[in-house]
Amino acid sequence: LDFDNKRAYFRSQLRSRRLEGRYETIRLRVRRTEIFMDSYHQLKSRTGEEMRANLKVQFQGEEGIDAGGVGKEWYGALAKEIFNPNYALFVQAGGKACTYHPNPMSYVTRDHLQFFHFIGRVIGKAIHDGQNLEAWFTRGFYKHMLGKKVIAADLEAFDPEYFSNLKWMLEHDITDVIELHFSAESDELGQMKVVDLKPNGRNLPVTNENKYEYIQLMSEHKMTNSVRQQIDHFLKGLHEIVPAELLSLFDDKELELLISGLPDIDVEDLKANTEYHNYTAQSDQIQWFWKVLSEFSQEQRAWFLQFATGTSRVPVEGFKGLVGMRGPQKFCIHRAYGPDRLPSAHTCFNQLDLPDYPSEEVLREKLLQAVREGHEGFGFA
């Protein structure tokens, strides 16, 4: 099923559930400057059932009648505050300024777990009300929302430098080269703690034979176990409003589009802000690439943007505003070799590796296949 059909079915299911219960309209009166705390305090006593009711918002000192516009504004302003560094609830992933993951040290904020529960409800309510949020998360966090396991490939966008170390381990024999054990160190308020990745892990050496298990467990430690409480509270709030079995219709990339909406992707703007390595703008493969991309549907363009940059987000100022892990980073296309290979991507650098295909037809077929599979870059499943 394509995304539009899934979304239509999902909406009809939510509507039918909504008719089962009639609830009083929720009236919120919030200060713009305190939107997070005011909304939190006014909504925390509501049940999940009550949260499905209509919402009417008034900003203190502004006499706007909420015919939907003010509610939309409330969602927009609240989505920004969720990531306010003063609350320390989320961290930027891989140094990219637009994708977020729960902060393992969120405990520095009092009531942090109640806040995660609240944020889960806000996102659930936005999905329920069909409101798009300007909120983008890591691939790993979308998988948590769906109850799926993270894999090592999800680490690339989360922690690119650590990921490249793991990739090196995979590609080389580590016998007598690396001395590691099945444990990790975590920093808690300046105190280093050793965490076992499996029972008695600190005494079990990593070998060339068991390194795959180590890499998987380490990925789960970094993206899941270190923020297990935060994830659990978030999911409790989310599922109070949108049942887990309905969300499971979607994969992680579709869930991102369900929450944030289908982006409007201007192919000409992307083209004007692209750099080439071992290709030029005149190369056949590049000409074919732009022709193929311009013929993609809006949904396919969104899949492509997720594939190449890690998120479907279009920067406010257009593609000249793309950022990578080291700051501003234009989209770039590198020549790769081997016409049988699929294109691959390095999302932390907004980089597409495009093999030198012999024809436009082959390029179209391979690009579509890679984007559809959300190709993981290399055998890391």
C-alpha positions in Angstrom: 0.0 0.0 0.0 1.3 3.5 -0.8 1.5 6.2 1.9 -1.6 8.1 0.8 -3.8 5.0 1.0 -2.4 4.0 4.4 -2.9 7.5 5.7 -6.5 7.6 4.5 -7.3 4.3 6.2 -5.5 5.5 9.3 -7.6 8.7 9.4 -10.9 6.7 8.9 -10.0 4.4 11.8 -9.3 7.4 14.1 -12.6 9.0 13.1 -14.6 5.9 13.9 -13.0 5.6 17.3 -13.6 9.3 17.9 -17.4 8.9 17.4 -17.5 6.4 20.2 -16.9 9.1 22.8 -18.1 12.7 22.9 -16.0 14.9 25.1 -16.2 18.5 26.2 -14.0 21.0 24.2 -10.6 21.5 25.9 -10.0 25.2 26.5 -6.4 26.4 26.9 -5.3 29.9 27.9 -1.5 30.2 27.7 1.2 32.8 27.7 3.3 32.7 24.6 6.5 33.1 26.6 5.5 30.1 28.9 3.7 27.9 26.3 5.3 24.7 27.3 4.8 24.9 31.1 1.3 26.5 30.8 0.1 23.8 28.4 1.7 21.1 30.5 0.0 22.2 33.7 -3.4 22.7 32.1 -3.4 19.3 30.2 -1.7 16.9 32.7 -4.9 16.1 34.6 -6.8 15.1 31.4 -7.2 11.5 30.5 -6.1 10.2 27.1 -9.8 9.9 26.1 -10.4 13.5 27.0 -7.3 14.6 25.1 -9.0 13.4 21.8 -11.6 16.2 22.2 -11.5 19.5 20.2 -9.0 22.0 21.4 -9.6 25.7 21.7 -6.6 27.9 22.4 -6.3 31.5 23.5 -3.0 33.3 23.9 -3.1 35.6 26.9 -3.4 39.2 25.9 -4.4 38.3 22.3 -8.1 38.2 21.7 -7.9 35.9 18.6 -11.0 33.7 18.2 -9.7 30.2 17.6 -11.4 29.0 14.3 -8.4 26.6 13.9 -5.7 29.2 13.1 -4.7 29.8 16.8 -4.7 26.0 17.4 -2.3 25.5 14.5 -0.1 28.3 15.9 -0.1 26.6 19.3 1.1 23.3 17.8 3.8 25.2 15.9 5.1 27.2 18.9 4.9 24.2 21.3 6.9 22.0 18.8 9.8 24.5 19.0 9.7 24.6 22.8 9.9 20.8 23.1 13.5 21.1 21.8 14.4 24.2 23.9 17.9 23.4 25.3 17.0 24.8 28.7 14.7 21.8 29.2 17.5 19.4 28.2 14.9 16.8 27.0 16.4 16.2 23.5 19.8 16.4 21.9 20.7 17.2 18.3 21.7 14.0 16.6 25.0 13.8 14.8 25.5 17.5 15.2 22.7 18.2 12.7 20.6 21.1 13.9 17.3 19.6 12.8 17.0 16.0 14.0 16.6 15.1 17.7 16.9 12.2 20.0 16.0 11.9 23.7 18.8 13.2 26.0 20.3 10.5 28.3 21.0 13.3 30.8 17.5 14.8 30.7 17.3 13.9 34.5 19.0 17.3 35.1 15.5 18.7 34.6 13.0 18.0 37.4 9.9 16.2 36.2 11.6 15.2 33.0 9.8 11.9 32.7 6.4 13.6 33.1 7.5 16.0 30.4 8.3 13.1 28.0 4.8 11.7 28.8 3.3 15.1 27.9 5.3 15.4 24.7 4.2 11.9 23.6 0.6 13.1 24.1 1.2 16.3 22.1 2.6 14.4 19.2 -0.3 11.9 19.5 -2.8 14.7 19.5 -1.2 16.4 16.5 -1.4 13.1 14.6 -5.0 12.6 15.8 -6.0 16.2 14.8 -4.2 16.0 11.4 -1.8 18.8 12.4 1.7 18.7 11.0 4.5 19.5 13.4 7.9 21.0 12.6 9.6 18.3 14.6 12.0 15.8 13.1 13.6 12.9 15.0 16.3 10.3 14.5 15.5 7.2 12.5 16.0 5.3 15.8 13.4 7.3 17.6 10.8 6.8 14.9 11.5 3.1 15.2 10.9 3.3 19.0 7.5 4.9 18.3 6.7 1.8 16.2 8.1 -0.7 18.7 10.8 -1.8 16.2 14.5 -2.6 17.0 17.2 -0.1 16.0 20.0 -1.5 13.8 23.6 -0.4 13.6 23.0 1.5 10.3 20.7 3.9 12.3 23.8 5.1 14.2 25.2 6.8 11.1 22.9 9.8 11.5 23.0 9.6 15.3 26.7 9.6 15.9 28.7 9.6 12.6 32.2 9.5 14.1 31.4 6.5 16.4 29.6 4.8 13.5 32.7 5.1 11.3 34.7 3.3 14.0 32.2 0.5 14.0 32.3 0.3 10.3 36.1 0.0 10.4 35.7 -2.9 12.9 33.3 -4.7 10.5 35.6 -4.4 7.5 38.8 -5.5 9.2 40.0 -8.4 11.2 40.3 -7.0 14.7 42.3 -9.9 16.2 45.1 -8.4 18.3 44.2 -4.9 17.0 41.4 -3.8 19.3 40.9 -4.7 22.9 37.3 -4.3 23.8 34.8 -5.9 26.2 31.0 -6.3 26.1 30.5 -3.1 28.2 30.2 0.6 27.7 31.0 3.7 29.7 28.4 6.2 30.4 28.8 9.7 31.9 26.3 10.5 34.6 26.8 14.0 36.0 30.5 13.7 35.6 30.7 10.2 37.0 31.9 7.5 34.6 29.9 4.3 35.0 30.5 0.9 33.4 27.4 -0.7 31.9 27.4 -4.4 30.8 26.0 -4.9 27.3 25.1 -8.5 28.3 25.5 -10.4 31.6 29.1 -10.2 32.9 29.9 -8.3 29.7 32.8 -6.3 31.2 34.7 -9.6 31.4 33.8 -10.9 28.0 36.3 -9.8 25.3 35.1 -8.8 21.8 36.6 -11.0 19.1 36.5 -11.1 15.3 33.9 -13.8 15.6 31.5 -12.0 18.0 32.0 -8.4 16.8 28.6 -8.4 15.0 26.8 -9.1 18.3 28.9 -6.4 20.0 28.0 -3.8 17.3 24.3 -4.5 17.6 24.3 -4.4 21.4 26.4 -1.2 21.4 23.9 0.4 18.9 21.0 -0.6 21.2 22.9 0.8 24.2 23.5 4.1 22.6 20.1 4.7 21.0 17.7 2.7 23.2 18.9 1.4 26.6 20.5 4.7 27.7 17.2 6.5 27.2 14.8 3.6 28.0 12.8 5.5 30.7 12.4 8.6 28.5 11.2 6.4 25.6 8.8 4.4 27.8 7.1 7.6 29.2 6.9 9.2 25.7 5.3 6.0 24.3 2.8 5.9 27.1 1.6 9.4 26.3 1.6 8.7 22.5 -0.4 5.5 22.8 -3.0 7.1 25.1 -4.2 9.0 22.0 -3.1 7.0 19.0 -3.2 3.2 19.5 0.1 1.3 18.8 -1.6 -1.1 16.4 -2.8 1.8 14.2 0.6 3.4 14.1 2.1 0.0 13.1 0.6 0.5 9.6 3.6 2.8 8.9 7.3 2.3 8.6 9.7 4.7 10.2 10.0 6.9 7.1 6.3 7.1 6.6 5.8 8.0 10.3 8.0 11.0 9.8 5.8 12.2 7.0 2.7 11.5 9.0 4.0 13.7 11.8 5.7 16.4 9.8 3.8 16.4 6.5 4.9 15.9 2.9 7.5 18.6 2.1 7.3 20.8 -1.0 10.5 19.9 -2.7 11.7 22.3 -5.4 14.1 20.3 -7.6 15.4 23.4 -9.4 16.4 24.9 -6.0 18.2 21.6 -5.0 19.9 21.6 -8.4 21.1 25.2 -7.9 22.7 24.2 -4.6 24.4 21.0 -5.5 28.2 20.2 -5.8 29.8 17.5 -7.9 32.8 15.2 -7.3 34.2 13.5 -10.4 31.1 14.5 -12.2 30.2 17.8 -13.8 26.8 19.4 -14.4 27.2 18.3 -18.0 27.8 14.6 -17.3 25.2 12.3 -18.8 24.5 10.7 -15.5 23.9 14.0 -13.8 21.5 15.2 -16.6 19.6 11.9 -16.3 19.5 12.2 -12.5 17.9 15.6 -12.5 15.4 14.6 -15.2 14.4 11.4 -13.2 14.1 13.4 -9.9 11.9 16.0 -11.6 9.6 13.2 -12.8 9.3 11.8 -9.2 6.0 12.3 -7.4 5.9 14.5 -4.3 6.0 11.4 -2.1 8.9 9.9 -4.0 10.8 13.2 -3.7 10.3 13.0 0.1 11.6 9.5 0.2 14.6 10.7 -1.8 15.3 13.6 0.6 15.1 11.2 3.5 17.5 8.8 1.8 20.1 11.5 0.9 20.0 13.9 3.9 18.4 11.7 6.7 15.2 13.8 7.0 12.4 15.0 4.8 12.9 18.5 6.2 13.4 21.3 3.6 15.3 24.2 5.3 13.3 27.4 5.7 15.6 29.3 3.4 15.7 26.6 0.8 18.4 24.1 0.0 21.2 26.6 0.4 20.5 26.2 4.1 21.2 22.5 4.3 23.5 21.5 7.2 25.8 18.6 7.8 27.6 17.4 10.9 30.2 20.2 10.5 27.9 23.1 9.7 26.6 24.3 6.3 26.9 21.4 3.9 25.4 21.6 0.4 24.0 18.5 -1.3 26.8 16.8 -3.2 26.8 14.0 -5.8 30.0 11.8 -5.9 30.8 9.5 -8.8 30.7 5.8 -7.8 31.8 2.9 -9.9 30.0 -0.3 -10.9 26.7 -0.1 -12.9 25.3 -3.0 -10.9 25.5 -1.2 -7.6 22.7 0.8 -6.1 23.2 4.5 -5.2 24.2 4.9 -1.6 24.1 7.9 0.7 26.0 9.5 3.6 23.4 11.5 5.4 25.7 13.3 7.8 27.4 14.9 4.7 24.2 15.2 2.5 26.1 13.1 0.0 24.8 10.8 -2.7 27.2 8.2 -4.3 25.8 7.8 -7.8 27.3 5.0 -9.9 28.2 5.8 -13.6 25.1 4.1 -15.0 25.0 3.4 -18.8 21.5 4.8 -19.4 18.7 6.9 -18.0 16.5 3.8 -17.7 19.1 2.0 -15.5 19.6 5.1 -13.4 15.8 5.5 -12.8 15.4 1.9 -11.9 18.4 1.8 -9.5 17.6 5.1 -7.9 13.9 4.1 -7.3 15.0 0.8 -5.8 17.5 2.4 -3.5 15.1 5.1 -2.3 12.3 2.6 -1.8 14.4 0.2 0.2 15.8 3.1 2.2 19.1 1.4 1.4 21.2 1.1 4.5 24.5 1.9 2.8 26.1 -1.5 3.6 25.4 -4.9 5.1 24.6 -3.9 8.6 21.3 -5.5 9.3 
